[in-house]
Amino acid sequence: MTFFSVLLTILWLIVVPVVIGAVFAFRKNGFIADGCRQENTGFKLMGIFMWSWLFGQLLLWCIFQFIAVWTILHGGLFDAIVKKYTICVGVLCAASVAINMIMLFAKHSVFGAISRKEQDHIKAEDNEDKKLLIIVWCVFVLLLLLQMFLQVKLAYMDVDDSFYVSEAVTIESSNSMYHTIPYTGQYTDMDYRHSLEPFPAWLAFIARITGNKVVTMAHVLLPVILLPLTYGVYALVGSRVLGDKRKNLPIYLVVMELLVMFSLYSTMVPEKFFITRIRQGKSTIASLIIPGIILCLFLILDYARKKSRTDYAVWVMLFLLNAAGCLCSTLGALLCVIPIGIVAIMMVFAYKKGWHIIPMIVGCIPCVLFAVLYMLNR
């Protein structure tokens, strides 16, 4: 691992997703801009950054899922995925930059969404308990850095690494995908089940494109990146849950950190998977994707409660979350659909919003598609 490879990792896992996700987060009109109007400048910039990062990473995972599964099922090589995916990422980055430049010059960007009068009002409110909240934010950052350090310092090989990490190493080194038994290295027929959840292939791609070894990426760099991204999702959920008491968000985040750090009352809780095994797809879906779906459902219910039309970006986010869930695990086809189905039924009876079922069904198309592929090829 070199300094240049670390910079490339930051580029591919932070900068590129933020640039691509800015298409959704920088819009003047939409739920992100509406949330920014209730925040001061610091919260506004942090919120826009986290929404951009989340949207961008989900979009990249979605595209990789479709490209990888298509290539694998058609007997393609890993090099073909690398080439196709890299081209797609380059096109998306260029398109995002162009669109956001147009929005900025046309004054359709979120950065002009808050008037001077609103900013002054927000600043006046923020003077209360400002020092205490700054201290709590500092505690949150320190605990976050501590967890990032411990993830690297205390990284260990568990039983599932013998499959997930070994599969990624095999894919990156042999250029062959899901034709080798990771435990023994023997050649075998296509492993159709795991080929539909190509998270190890994505890990292999990130390792190759950044010049890192797969094991280094899995145990050192990837956890350090996904940890703050996941806490960012928790922060976005917390900002919705707290509502008018959003200024208490740092307290909420510190409590979340403590729950994660002292969660070893059982070996199977999501918090334990999050802080020790985020490199594995099934941990990512439990720690990041499912909370992201909960966040998306919060937004949908909020629009239904206000009896207004749901921002299209929310439906796009729902679709991306379902596709990303399938990338992480074949169980994602079931785990992502269940909460969406429950909320859809609730909305029919509570808010008389039966037409919301249609975009929810559209959002679940990736889960249905990959579930059908699994049943046909198992």
N, C-alpha and C positions, 0 to 999 in steps of 0.2 A: 504494500500500500504506500503510495507516494502522495506528495502534496497535490500534484496535478490530478491524480485520480480522485482525491477527495473533492477537489473543485468541480470535477466532472460529475461526481455524485450529487453535489449540491445543485448543479445546473439541471440535471435530469430529474431529480426528485423534488426540487423546490421551485427553481426559477421557471422551468418549462411548464409545469402545471399551473403556476400562478399566471403566467402570460396567457395560456390557453383559457383558463377559467375566467379571466378578466372580461371576456365577452358577455358573461352572465352577470358578473358582479359590478361592472362599471356603468350599468344602465341607470339613467336618471329616474325612470319610472319602474317600479317593481318592489317586491317585498324587501330586498336588501336596502334600497334607497329609503323606503319607509322606516326601516329599523334605524338607519343612520340619522334620521331626523330627530331621534330621541336620545342621541348620544353626543358627547363632546368630541372634539377633534381626535383625541387619542383613541377613544373607543371606536370612533368611526373608521380610522385608518386600520386599526387592528381587525375590526369586523370585516372590512372589505378584503383585507389580505387573507383572512381565514376562509371566507366564502370563495375567493378566487382559487386558493390552494385546493380546497375540497372539491369544487366543481371541476377544476382541471385534472386532478388526480383520478376522479371518478370517470371522466371522459376518456382519459388515457387507458384506464383499466378496461373500460367497455370496448374500445377499439381493439385493444390487444386480445381480448377474449374472442371476438368474432374472427379476427385474422388468424389467431393461433389455432382455434378449433377447426376452422375451414382448412388450413394448411395441413394440420395433423391428420384429419380424416381423409384427406386426398393424398396421403403418403409423401408430403413434402418434407424438406429438410429444415433444420433450424435456421440456416443461413437465409432461407426464403422469408421466414418470419422477420428476421432482423432487417432485411432490406425493405420489405413492405411497410413494416411498422415505423421505421426511421423516416421513410418518405412521408407517411401520413402525419407524423409528428411535425415535420418541417413545414408541411402545407398548413396545418392547423395553427402553428405559431405565426406564420406570415399572415394568414387570414385574420387572426385575432389582433395583431398589431395594426393592420390596415383598418379594420372595423372600429377599433378603439380610437384611432387617430381621427377618423371621420366623426365619431360621436363627440370627441373632445372639441373639434373645430365647430361642429354644429350645436354645441352647448347642450348635448343630450347625455353628458357624462354625469355620474353620481357626484362628482366633486363640485358641481355647481348646484347641487340639490338643496343645500341648506342655506337659508338666507342669513344675513348678518344679524337681524333681529332675533332669529331662533338661536343662533350661536351665543349671543349675549345672554339670553334667557337660560340656556343650558349651563353657561359658565357660572351664572349667579347661583344656580342650584347645586353645582358641584363643589362650592366652597365649604358646604357642610360635611363634616367628618372626612375631609379630604386627606388629612395627614394619616388617619387611621387606615384608610383604604390603601394609601400608598405603601404603608408598612405590610399590609396583608398581601398586596401584589408582590412585594419583595420576597415574602415568605413563599408564595406560590412559585416564583421563579427559582428560588434556591432549592426547593423540594424537587422541582422539575429537573434542574441540573444534577441533583443528587441521584435521581432515578436514572437519568441518562448515563451517568458515570457508573452506577452499579450494574446497569444492563451490560456494559462493556467489560467491566472489571470482573464480574461474577458470571459471565456467559458460560454456559455449559452445554454439552451434547446430551440430548435426551433421546428416548426411544424413537420418537417420530422423525428425528433428524436422519435416522438411518434410511428413511424413505424420501422425505421432502428435500433435504439438502443433497443427499446422494443422487437423487433424480436430476436436480438442477446441475450438479457437477457433470453427470453423464451427458446431459443435453448439450451443455456448453462445450465439452471436450470432444464428443464423438459426432456431433452434428445430427444425431439420430434422436428421435423423440418417441418415448413410450414403447420401445421395442426391446428394452433391457430390464431385467429384474434388478432393482437397486441393491437388494440385499446380497446378491451373489455375482452380479455382473453378467449373467448368462443372457443370451439372446432369446427372445420369446415373441409370441404373436402380439398384435396391438393390444395394449391395455386401454380398452375403450372407456372404462369408468374414469380413470384418472386423467385421460386425455381431454375430458370435458371440463376439467378444473385445472387449467395449465398455469397455476400460480408458480410452480417451480420453473416453468419456461420463462415467465416474466422475470423471476429472480436471475435466471441465467442470462437473459437479455441485458438487464441492468449491470450485471457483473462484466459482461463482455464490452458493452458500450462505454463503460467507465474505466476499463482496464484493471479492475480488481479481481481477486480470486473469489469464487462463489462463496466459500466458507467465510472469508473476511466480510463480504457484503452481507451475508445472512446473520452473522453473529455480532458484527460491530456497527457497520454503517446503516443498514436498513432499520434496526431498532431505534437508533438515535434519531432518524428522520421520522419514522412512523409514530414515535411517542408523542412529540409535540403536536403532530397533525391530529392524533386521536384526542388529546386534551383540547385541541381547538374545536373539535366536534362537540365535546362535552360542554365547552364554553358557549357554543351556539345554542345547544339545547337549554343550558341554564339561563341564557338571556331570554328565552321564550317562557320558561317555567316561572322565572321571577317576575316577569311583567313590569309593573311600575317600580318594583324594588330592584331594578337591574343594577343599580350601583353596588349592590351586595354580591355581585358576581365573583369577585376574588375570594370571598369567604366560602362560597359554594365550591369553587375549584380547589381550595385547600382541603376542604372536607373530602372531596373526591380523591385527592392525592393520598390522604391518610387511609381512606378505605382501600385503595389499591395497595399501599405499602404494608398494611396489616391485614391482608385478606387470606392468609394461609391457615384459616380455620378448616379449610377443606382443600384437597388437591385438584378439584375439578371446577372451581369457581372461575367465572370469566376474568376476574381481576388478576388471578394467578397466571392465566394464559397470557393476558395482556402484558404483564411486566416481565415475563420470562420467555414467551414463545411467539412474540408478535411476528417473527420471521415466517411463521407457518400460516397457510391460508385459512385454516379453520379458526385460528386465533384472531386473525384480521377480521373475519366476518363477525365474530362475537364481540370484538372490542370496538370496531370502527363502523362496519356496514350496518349492523342492526341498530346502533344508536343513531346513525345517519337516517335510517328509515323512520325511526321514532321522531326525529327532528322534522323530517318531511311531512309526516302525518300531523304533527303539531301545526305546521303552516296550513295544511289543507283544512283542518278543523277550525283554525282561526278565521280563514276566509269564509267558511260555511257559517260560523257564528255571526260574522259581520254581514252575511247575506250579500257578498260581493263576488265578482268573478275571480277565480283563482289565477294568479300569475302563471303564465305558461312555463316560466323557468322552474316552478315547483314540479310540474309534470315531467319536465326534462330530467330533473334531478331524481325523481322516482324511477324513471326508466334506467338511468345510469347506475343507481344503487342496486337494482335487481341484476343488471348485467355484471356488475362488479362482484356481487354475492355469488353468482355462478362461477366466476373466475376463481374465487377463493375456495369453494367447496361445492361438490355435487348436492350436498344438503341445502345449499343456498337456494335452490329452486323451491324448496319447501319452507325453509325458515323465513325467507323474505316475503312470501305470499301470505302466510298466516296472519301477521299483524295488519297487513293491508286489507285482507278480506274482512277481518273483524271490524276495522274502522269503517269500511264501506257499508257494512250492514248497519252499524250504529248511525251513520249519517242518513241512511234511508228513513229510519224511524225517528231520529231525534231532530234532524234539520230538514227533512223532506227534500233531500238533495240526491234523488235517485240518478240524475244524469251524471253525477260525479263518478258513478261506477264505470262509465265508459272510458275516461282517461286513466282510471286506476287499472282497468283490464289491459289497456294499451301499455301501461308501465310494467305490467307483469309478463309481457310477451317474451322477454329473454328467459325467464324462469320456465314458462310453458315450453318454449322451443327446446331448451337444453334438457328438460325433463323427458320430452318425447324422444330426443336423440339417445338419452340414457336407456330408456325402455326398449328402443329398437336395437341397441348395440350391446346390451348387457349379456 
